Structure formats: C-alpha cells, structure tokens
Amino acid sequence: MGQDLNNTAGMGHNWVVSTQLLENYGAHDDESTGKFSDGQAYWKFKSGTDYIVSGVHSAADAMAFVMAKFAINCLELKEFPADVVTEEHWLDEIDEGPEYDSGYKDFKLKYAKRVSPAL
C-alpha cells in the first residue's frame, strides 16, 4: 500500500481492493488429492480482481467487505484481498506507470467490478 490510508477515510471515497488468486494445480489431477498433508499441493499465483467499492467509510471497511462477499477458500482456489487504495490513486497508478499503455488502462477499467454493500 503506497498511500497513508488512515488519513483518507470517509464516505466520499471509492476504494479499489485488488485481490490475489491462487490455484492449486495438484487438485486438478484425478490421481492427486491436492492436499498439503499428502504432499500433493501445487499452488500457483494467478491474477486477481479489482473491486471498486463505494458506500463504505474506510479502506479497512472496503477490504472487509470484499473479503466477506467475494473471497474464495477451497482446495482448488484461494482468492483474498491483497491491496487497497483510493480509486483516484488507482487511476493515477494506471496513468503514470511506465509499463502501462492505453490498452492496459482500458482492460483494467473494463474488468474492474463496481460493488457496494448497498447493492
């Protein structure tokens, strides 16, 4: 987290919570249990999801909401909140990053999910 989130809380902000997805390749094989206890777990990082959260008071509220509503915790997949920034900061990062181009920004905006506890 690159910004001081304790000083930016308030209902006027939208928050972007980015998740991390982990996939257990060991759980896809019919001959494998995919369990750590059997030595057959084989986890790989995958891309997660960006959730644009409105209607909450703080970054912590946004993370907790995404965790409660969208987290996955099963043998095959794990998805959990990994980062939170204001929407403004997130948009600035997309615009200013040297490795990003307009196609990347279009992709990020198209696939980000707008969510709120009020919806």
N, C-alpha and C positions, 0 to 999 in steps of 0.2 A: 504494500500500500504506500503510494508515494505522496499522499496528502494528509494533513492533520484533520482527521475525521471528527475529532472531539470539538472542533471549532466551527463545523459546518452543518451541524444538525438542525433540523427544522422541517416543517411540513412543506416549505416552499421548494425543496429539492427533490428531484428524481435521483434515484441511486441506481448504479449499474453493478449488479452482482454477477461475477463471472464464476462459473463452476468448472471443476475438473472432473473428467470422466476417466475411469479405469476399467479396462476389460480383462476378464480372466480367460485367456486362451485355453487354459487347462480344463475349463468347464465345458468346452465345446466338443470334446472328443468322447465318443461313446464308451471307450475303454478307460477313461480317466474320471475321477471324482471331482477334480479341480480343487480339492481341499488342501490346506496347508498341512493338516495332520497326516495326510497321505503322501506329502512331498510332491503333489501334482498341481499346485497352484502356479500359474504363469501369467502374471499381471503385466499389462502394458498401458502406458498413458495414451489417452485419446483426447481429442478436442472436446471441450465442454460447451456450455450455452451461456450467452449473455442475456440476463434478465434486467429489463429497465423497470424498476419498482417505483411506483408512486403511492401516495397516501400513507406513508409511514413517517415517524418523527426523526429517525436517526439511521446511520449506517448499520448499527447493530440490529435495529428492528428489520431493516431490509434483508440482512443476512439470515436472521432467524426465520423470517417469512419464507424465503427461498428454500431454506433447509427443511422447514415443516411441510411445504407444499410440493416441492419438486425433487428432493433428494431420493436417491436410489441406494439401497443397501441389500444386495443379494449375492449369491455365489458367483453369478456371471458378471455383474456390473456393480460399480460404486460410482455415484455422482454426488458431489458435495460442493458447497460454496468455498471458493478459494481466494477471492479478492472482491473488494467493494470500493467504488469511487463515485463521485457525483457524476451525473450524466454529462455535465459541462466538461469535467476533467476527461472523461472517457472520449468525448468527441474531439477535444484538443489533442489527446494522445494519437487518435487516428489521423488527424490532420497533420501533425508535426513529426510523426515517426519517419525516419529516413527510409525504412524498408517498406513503407506502405505507399500504395498508389490509389488512384480514384476507384479502381476496380475493387480493391480491398475494402475501402470505405463503403462502397455500395453493397458489397457482400455482408459486411458487419451490420449495416442498417437493415438490410432485408431480412436477416435471420435472427436478429435480436427480438426477444419476446417481451412485449409490454404487459406487465402484470400489476395487480394491486389487491390488497386484502378486501377492498370494497367491491371487486368484480365478482 
